[in-house]
Amino acid sequence: MSSAGGRQPSQSRAIPTRTVALSDAAQLPPDYCTTPGGTLFSTTPGGTRIIYDRKFLLDRRNSPMAQTPPCHLPNIPGVTSP
């Protein structure tokens, strides 16, 4: 069975990974969720991957929405209130 354009399908290869056990969140590097291009990423508890482009975030840095705290936050002294 030939593929379109006469090209051969590429072979899949495993991505090398390593597991590192951390005993404290302070051991994480400050840029552990960024790519070399500056893209930030995270996952939700359900496993959905969320990708934040650095340019998009910087463009919204001075928006009115970014200057106000989210509504309906609980009052936690030192965390959500001074």
Secondary structure by P-SEA (a helix, b strand, c coil): ccccccccbbbbbbcbbbbbbbccccccccccccccccccccccccbbbbbbbaaaaaaacccccccccccccccccccccc
